[in-house]
Amino acid sequence: MMRWVSVMAIALLMTTVVSVEAVSTKGVITCTNSSLDSLPDNWTIMDQECIRLDLGIHDPGTNLAFEIFADKEIDILLFPSNTVSVYQNEQSYRIDSVWMADSVFESFSGTGEWHWQTPGDRGQTRWYLVIDNLAHPQDSGEGDQGGQPVEIELDAGIIQSEQFTLADSIHRVEPGGYSVVHGPFTVDEGTFVEIHARTMLGEPDIFVMSETAFSYYSPSSNWSSSLRINTADMLLVSDERYLPWEASDIEGENLYIVVDNRQGPGGGGAGTSNVAVTVTVTLTPVLAPSISSQTNLDSVDVGALVNLSASTTPNKSDQIPDSGFSWDIDGDGISDGSGLTLEHLWDEPGNYTVRLSAISVDSRSASVTRAIRVVDMSAPSVSLGVTGEVTKGFGEQFSITASFADNWGVDSLDWMLDGQIIVSNYSITDQFTTLILQVSEEFSPGQHVISLLVRDRSGMTTQQDAIVNFIDVTAPEISQYENQIEVDFGDQTILQIFAQDNQSDGLDYTWTIGQGTDDEVQFSGPLIIHEFNTEGPTNVVCRIVNDAGLTSYAEILVIVKQSESGNRFTWQTIAAIAVVLLIISTGAAFFLYNSAVRRRMSEFSDVANEEEDEAPPQQPSPQMQAQMWGRGDTSPFQPPQDEMRGAQSGAEMFDLLENSPPSRDETRIPIDLGESLLGDLQSIPDETEPEPSMGITIRCNCSKCSKAFEITLPEGLDSAYTNCPHCGSEEMVGIS
């Protein structure tokens, strides 16, 4: 028994020595060559054989996908072209600088899939995938050592990444660690985040975290995964797993997708062994076009330019290019514009529908409609062509031009004066209007308000006002008059001027006679009476002023001439002489009458003796004469009355002369009696006839008009009342 054991031990030792010698003597590994173009393919790899697959030359960042099936354990190795010779020359290749450790799987059997991305630390590189069924001196017993044939099925290729692929590569994580698949990134609410996991080694967990949650998870100690988004959990991933997660309640925060190999939550991986998992993250962004505007689209003004925008459309993943937006404004199904924004206006009120369509870069489409209500919200705009106050005179023409506009259309306009319509237009064809107004006498002078009221088609109005001042610009109009007249010296002359000014309530007349001379006088009123006492021409000017201060002048040349009588006396002189003569004749008649009475009285002396108590007749006292020359309606310049009053004792004298006093008519002195009395007087040669007194002539000035006049007082009178011959004022005239 012992001998057989010894023989077997020696034989085994000899076999091992032979095997080691055989390996040690192999200097170059020769593999069966294949290429990516020949896949998929399958092989039977015998013991101590290998297959080298040429993956081709690729740029950095190229994603390659591999699917493999092996019925027994094999080693899967990946080399760049510049280090594959290290492997084939049996040199030490189990280091990161020689092989691509992320894509190396030793002692793999069964079905597996992984994706690998060419590193970005080099340029274009040729890559080789080696399926190894060999025992290498450098293995140190790790990995597959061969010993039996292996059936292999292999497929590989370049990944054509889908739109919105965020990550697609294998992640290898040691126990207690984690690897960020992608992040930070942001998506719109409603976007689907699709996570596809393919495990080649271990049982990892895959989490989705907000940036806040990741800040609590990423520390090496005292970390927490409790804030992860539970609805996106992929726990204990031991094979292929797929999860479409709809982003919601993320509040715009950045997101992270993490391969977790830490001790997981309930139901998660233990985190005690290495893991290798390929994670592909793709998005299906939400497609929800949205119409917005700075204008309130529930009430849009007619004619207002509205900016329609799709900027509120969710587009954080750039799923819709600007050219992917199209606008249908009139609802006919035909695009009226494209782009992120569109400007449009509606020139008629009404309800309109706008459609916004969006096509994403992955050829999905969606659309949305928005109802827009268009109404007239703007009153017309009016601009008057005047500023400040406009002054116009009566008889002139006033013109004002205005322009107006409206967002829909003007229906009518009214020109008004002080609120009263004077011109209207209900057929508007132009955007301007002109008011021409003749400033006539029917308008009152002063300020007035000219207004233009414009009404649009919706009934909205705008009024603009201007102030116009109507003034009198014409002087009073003087009616025809004689500009040269002749008057007699001292005559009372009537001067009158007629003027008319319809724009004034009243006219002011001022007469100037003898302007510029020492005798210049002025009167007021349209009619004056004046006595010219200076011979020759005299200039008379009448100035007429209206309410506006405008003046017209009338000039009259008055030629003053002497009276036409031969002695060239004025009527005042003639009247004075007549008064003097009247006084003389009256005194003479009175004297003759008294003489005759005395003669008769002497004849009746008896009667006189009987009535000796009666006083003889006396001459009229000064008071009687003053009464005769005093106040009364009769001017002293009038001729004497026919009736003569006797002395206070006249009735008694008539009793002596006759039986009874004579009647009123009988008191008149008969002409024949006067002649007989004169004859009696002439028949007495001894008596000398007294010469009648001429009286006293007095010159004085009128207290009212200050003009001088003369009057002769009879003898015995010291004062008397008389009327001024110039103005008619009653004046007291006396010697004192």
Secondary structure as GFF3:
##gff-version 3
##sequence-region A 1 736
A	DSSP	alpha_helix	2	24	.	.	.	ID=ss1
A	DSSP	beta_strand	32	35	.	.	.	ID=ss2
A	DSSP	three_ten_helix	36	38	.	.	.	ID=ss3
A	DSSP	beta_strand	41	45	.	.	.	ID=ss4
A	DSSP	beta_strand	50	58	.	.	.	ID=ss5
A	DSSP	beta_strand	63	80	.	.	.	ID=ss6
A	DSSP	alpha_helix	84	88	.	.	.	ID=ss7
A	DSSP	three_ten_helix	101	103	.	.	.	ID=ss8
A	DSSP	beta_strand	105	117	.	.	.	ID=ss9
A	DSSP	beta_strand	125	132	.	.	.	ID=ss10
A	DSSP	three_ten_helix	137	139	.	.	.	ID=ss11
A	DSSP	beta_strand	150	158	.	.	.	ID=ss12
A	DSSP	beta_strand	165	173	.	.	.	ID=ss13
A	DSSP	beta_strand	178	185	.	.	.	ID=ss14
A	DSSP	beta_strand	192	201	.	.	.	ID=ss15
A	DSSP	beta_strand	205	210	.	.	.	ID=ss16
A	DSSP	alpha_helix	211	217	.	.	.	ID=ss17
A	DSSP	three_ten_helix	230	232	.	.	.	ID=ss18
A	DSSP	beta_strand	240	246	.	.	.	ID=ss19
A	DSSP	beta_strand	255	260	.	.	.	ID=ss20
A	DSSP	beta_strand	275	284	.	.	.	ID=ss21
A	DSSP	beta_strand	300	301	.	.	.	ID=ss22
A	DSSP	beta_strand	306	309	.	.	.	ID=ss23
A	DSSP	three_ten_helix	322	324	.	.	.	ID=ss24
A	DSSP	beta_strand	325	328	.	.	.	ID=ss25
A	DSSP	beta_strand	337	338	.	.	.	ID=ss26
A	DSSP	beta_strand	341	344	.	.	.	ID=ss27
A	DSSP	beta_strand	350	359	.	.	.	ID=ss28
A	DSSP	beta_strand	365	375	.	.	.	ID=ss29
A	DSSP	beta_strand	381	384	.	.	.	ID=ss30
A	DSSP	beta_strand	389	393	.	.	.	ID=ss31
A	DSSP	beta_strand	397	405	.	.	.	ID=ss32
A	DSSP	beta_strand	410	417	.	.	.	ID=ss33
A	DSSP	beta_strand	420	425	.	.	.	ID=ss34
A	DSSP	beta_strand	432	438	.	.	.	ID=ss35
A	DSSP	beta_strand	446	456	.	.	.	ID=ss36
A	DSSP	beta_strand	461	471	.	.	.	ID=ss37
A	DSSP	beta_strand	477	478	.	.	.	ID=ss38
A	DSSP	beta_strand	484	488	.	.	.	ID=ss39
A	DSSP	beta_strand	492	496	.	.	.	ID=ss40
A	DSSP	beta_strand	499	500	.	.	.	ID=ss41
A	DSSP	beta_strand	508	513	.	.	.	ID=ss42
A	DSSP	beta_strand	521	524	.	.	.	ID=ss43
A	DSSP	beta_strand	527	531	.	.	.	ID=ss44
A	DSSP	beta_strand	536	545	.	.	.	ID=ss45
A	DSSP	beta_strand	551	561	.	.	.	ID=ss46
A	DSSP	alpha_helix	571	603	.	.	.	ID=ss47
A	DSSP	alpha_helix	605	610	.	.	.	ID=ss48
A	DSSP	alpha_helix	622	629	.	.	.	ID=ss49
A	DSSP	alpha_helix	650	657	.	.	.	ID=ss50
A	DSSP	three_ten_helix	665	667	.	.	.	ID=ss51
A	DSSP	alpha_helix	671	682	.	.	.	ID=ss52
A	DSSP	beta_strand	696	701	.	.	.	ID=ss53
A	DSSP	beta_strand	708	713	.	.	.	ID=ss54
A	DSSP	beta_strand	719	723	.	.	.	ID=ss55
A	DSSP	beta_strand	730	734	.	.	.	ID=ss56
###
